[in-house]
């Protein structure tokens, strides 16, 4: 089943590329109403530290030509993915995992804090900070996050060891779902320099779809890519947040409630510690809209769940726009990423908002 799915994705991608010139001539769609006047292309914050990576990001930036059809945009994306793989020097994204693991001494635990300071053979540092365009709800507040090689997220929350980007926070479900008022912003996140072009392409694709078609704007309020343990600061004040919850903890029921949840600080919502074998510790994974709403049933967009409702991505996205629609995962697969349904936790629970380069 996986082979047929991958083969079909490859055939579709090749067909789209082959039809490139014809699609470009036929493109007739209008730019999105209310579109950001000047699209922001992804970049790394310190290009002098990683000039090769910075140059690749410029070379693979997506096009924002007037009147690009959805088909033309897909072709542009696929061509840029092919170019990124050629420039980085890989055929499959899993090769990035092997190349990064090769930098670790024998028997040393995988640690992003260690690896981010290492350099690849081409002289580029492993760790870079990527800035990408995203849509966020109106009134969203920017929250700094921190990370470190700690066993407990509480340690990071209380000591705030090293800034590692930021997330966007809103209090109400109305703000989350008020698509008409989304604003074009940026977000910063640490990532493996060899994965940076692919992460940038995917996130920019999501942003660009909303730029041309406001009905496809997806709010990306949090991105986690490279870290061991991260958290917001425990010094933030208490908050009350509206959270989506389902009375039934399994099955396919779409009978949710909106609960008011109280937290002592934002670190209780924004925190995480990745397993030793996680691709996050190599900077080779993406968690979208990562949050921890204690006390709700599968209400958080990144729920680890066995519920059948999680397969109905369109319905979940409609209820809480932070849940990614199916087309985001389809595009991630075109790029060569491993999708949530292709691997499971113990007990057959799936992490629905995570993609990575895979392990084999």
Buried (B, 14 or more C-beta within 10 A) or exposed (E): EEEEEEEEBEEBBEEBBEBBEEBBEEBEBEBBEEBBEEBBBBBBBEBEBBEBBBEBBEEBBBBBEEEBBBBBBBBBBBBBBEBBBEBBEBEEBBBBBBBBEEBBEEEEEBBBBBBBEEEBEEEBBBBBBBBBBBBBBEBBEEBBBBBBBBEEBBBBBBBBBBEBBBBBBBBBBEBBBBBEEBBBBBBBBBBBBBBBBBBBBBBBBBBBBBBBBBEBBBBBBBBBBBBBBBBBBBEBEEBEBBBBBBEBEEEEEEEBEBBEBEBEBBBBBBBBBBEEEBBBBBBBBBBBBBBBBEEBBBBBBBBBBBBEBBBBBEBBBEBBBBBBBEBBBEBBBBBBBBBBEBEEEEEEBBBBBBBBBBEE
